[in-house]
Amino acid sequence: MLSVIAICLLLSFASCRKDYTCKCHVVTTTHDGYIVLESNTVNQVRTTTKDDAKSQCHYYEFETDYLQQKAVEHHYCEID
């Protein structure tokens, strides 16, 4: 009986950590608001808890150049 309880506890802890898929919709816009590029990306967040995966897979943006123009790349991401 004790071994059954121990196995159940081990399985419950093992299920807390797993791989997650981070899906992002990427939109690049120029500073005057024109959308110049849209794409989708998929990334793996490996062996972590769901809360940690959510913190690693979040919305972010950064500045970039697009055809010698200043542009902003927006990443709208979520855990699948």
Residue pairs with C-beta under 8 A, 6 or more apart in sequence:
16 49
17 47
17 48
17 49
18 47
18 48
19 44
19 45
19 46
19 47
19 48
20 44
20 45
20 48
20 50
20 53
20 57
20 79
20 80
21 42
21 43
21 44
21 45
21 79
21 80
22 42
22 43
22 44
22 45
22 53
22 56
22 57
22 77
22 78
22 79
22 80
23 40
23 41
23 42
23 77
23 78
23 79
23 80
24 40
24 41
24 42
24 43
24 57
24 75
24 76
24 77
25 38
25 39
25 40
25 75
25 76
25 77
26 37
26 38
26 39
26 40
26 41
26 73
26 74
26 75
26 76
27 35
27 37
27 38
27 73
27 74
27 76
28 35
28 36
28 37
28 38
28 64
28 66
28 71
28 72
28 73
28 74
29 35
29 36
29 71
29 72
29 74
30 36
30 66
30 69
30 70
30 71
30 72
31 69
31 70
31 71
31 72
36 66
36 67
36 71
37 66
41 75
43 57
45 52
45 53
45 56
45 57
45 79
48 56
50 79
53 79
54 79
57 77
57 78
57 79
58 77
59 74
59 75
59 76
59 77
60 75
60 77
61 72
61 73
61 74
61 75
62 72
62 73
63 70
63 71
63 72
63 73
64 71
64 72
64 73
65 71
